[in-house]
């Protein structure tokens, strides 16, 4: 395997892993000498030090990690804060409403109310830190129990879950009906 291919793979590993990667772990991947890996990492470090690059290679002892350049922080911060304000899809909002009003609630209960699988929407809500696993049920499969987080309360301007608006009567009837099915 040539040096360019090794460099490409190392870059991919560092990007995908996110945390610092030990040289020993890289050696295991390629079965090449420590010196060879170090030479390639130093080449990569030189490449990333160019002004035209937005990343840098951070070295701490025998570990390496990709990081953004500090001089780009303000631009990256602005972009990230703007993108984090994206809207939630209707499916995610429906799932969030069920969890908020029915908590503590299991995924199976959520899916029986919505009528569709909810793995992706629950994961998205967890990624947004709006819902969390609050426990597990003591029955076969030990299903997770979900509830809202403090971040949920903050985002929706509530001091407690009791401040949720009352469900409109037709929505309440629909939720009760769906639970009985």
C-alpha positions in Angstrom: 0.0 0.0 0.0 1.4 3.4 -1.0 1.9 6.4 1.4 -1.0 8.4 -0.2 -3.4 5.5 0.5 -2.2 5.1 4.1 -2.5 8.9 4.6 -6.1 8.8 3.1 -7.1 6.0 5.5 -5.5 7.7 8.5 -7.4 10.9 7.7 -10.6 8.9 7.4 -10.0 7.1 10.7 -9.2 10.4 12.5 -12.2 12.1 11.1 -14.6 9.2 11.9 -13.2 8.5 15.4 -13.3 12.1 16.6 -11.2 11.4 19.8 -7.4 11.1 19.8 -6.1 8.0 18.2 -3.0 6.3 19.5 -0.1 5.5 17.1 -0.2 1.9 18.3 -3.7 1.5 17.1 -2.8 2.9 13.6 0.1 0.5 13.4 -2.2 -2.4 14.0 -4.4 -1.3 11.1 -1.6 -1.1 8.6 1.0 -3.6 9.9 3.8 -1.1 9.2 6.5 0.3 11.4 5.9 3.0 13.9 8.4 5.2 12.1 6.4 4.9 8.8 3.2 6.0 10.6 5.0 8.9 12.3 6.5 10.1 9.0 3.0 10.0 7.4 1.5 11.8 10.4 4.2 14.5 10.2 3.5 15.0 6.5 -0.2 15.3 7.3 0.6 17.8 10.0 2.5 19.9 7.5 -0.3 19.7 4.9 -2.9 20.9 7.6 -0.7 23.8 8.7 -1.2 25.5 5.3 -3.4 28.6 5.5 -5.8 27.1 2.9 -6.7 24.3 5.2 -9.5 24.5 7.8 -8.3 21.6 9.9 -5.2 20.9 11.9 -3.6 17.8 13.3 -3.3 17.9 17.0 -0.5 15.8 18.6 -0.5 14.9 22.3 2.2 12.4 23.3 1.6 9.4 21.0 -2.0 10.3 20.0 -3.3 12.4 17.1 -6.7 14.0 16.5 -8.2 16.2 13.8 -9.5 19.5 15.0 -10.7 22.8 13.4 -8.2 25.7 13.4 -8.7 28.1 16.3 -8.7 31.1 13.9 -11.8 29.8 12.3 -13.8 29.5 15.5 -16.0 32.5 15.1 -17.2 31.4 11.7 -17.8 27.8 12.7 -19.6 28.9 15.9 -21.9 31.2 13.9 -22.7 28.4 11.4 -23.3 25.8 14.0 -25.6 28.0 16.1 -27.6 28.9 13.0 -27.9 25.3 11.9 -28.9 24.1 15.4 -32.0 26.3 15.1 -33.5 24.0 12.5 -37.2 23.0 12.8 -38.4 19.7 14.0 -40.3 17.5 11.5 -44.0 16.7 12.1 -43.1 13.1 12.9 -40.6 14.3 15.5 -43.1 16.8 17.0 -45.8 14.2 17.2 -43.5 11.8 19.0 -42.3 14.6 21.3 -45.9 15.5 22.1 -46.8 11.9 23.0 -43.8 11.6 25.2 -44.4 14.9 26.9 -48.1 14.2 27.6 -47.8 10.5 28.4 -44.5 10.3 30.2 -43.3 8.0 31.5 -43.9 6.1 28.3 -42.3 3.2 26.4 -41.4 3.0 22.7 -44.1 0.4 22.1 -46.7 2.7 23.7 -45.6 5.6 21.5 -45.7 3.4 18.4 -49.2 2.2 19.2 -50.4 5.8 19.5 -48.7 7.0 16.3 -49.2 3.8 14.4 -45.7 3.7 13.0 -42.2 2.8 14.1 -40.5 5.5 16.1 -36.9 4.5 16.4 -35.6 7.3 14.3 -37.8 10.0 15.8 -36.9 9.0 19.4 -33.2 8.9 18.4 -33.5 12.4 16.9 -35.2 13.7 20.1 -32.4 12.2 22.2 -29.9 13.8 19.9 -31.6 17.2 20.4 -31.6 16.4 24.2 -35.4 16.9 24.4 -36.1 13.4 25.7 -34.1 10.8 27.7 -34.4 7.3 29.0 -35.7 7.7 32.5 -35.6 4.0 33.4 -36.6 0.5 32.3 -39.7 -1.6 32.9 -39.3 -4.8 34.9 -40.8 -7.1 32.3 -39.6 -9.2 29.4 -37.1 -7.3 27.2 -36.7 -4.5 29.9 -38.1 -1.8 27.6 -36.8 1.7 28.1 -39.1 4.4 29.6 -38.9 7.8 28.0 -39.5 11.3 29.5 -38.7 14.9 28.6 -35.6 16.7 29.7 -34.9 20.0 31.3 -33.7 21.1 27.9 -37.3 20.4 26.6 -38.7 22.6 29.3 -36.2 25.4 28.5 -36.8 25.2 24.8 -40.6 25.4 25.2 -40.5 28.1 27.9 -41.9 25.8 30.7 -40.8 25.6 34.3 -42.3 22.2 34.8 -44.2 19.6 32.8 -47.4 20.6 34.6 -47.4 23.8 32.6 -48.1 22.0 29.3 -51.2 23.3 27.7 -54.4 21.2 28.0 -55.0 18.9 25.1 -57.9 19.9 23.0 -60.9 17.6 23.6 -60.8 16.0 20.2 -57.1 15.3 20.5 -57.6 13.8 24.0 -60.4 11.6 22.7 -58.2 10.5 19.8 -55.3 9.6 22.1 -57.5 7.7 24.4 -59.1 5.8 21.5 -55.7 4.9 20.0 -54.6 3.5 23.4 -57.6 1.3 23.6 -57.0 -0.3 20.2 
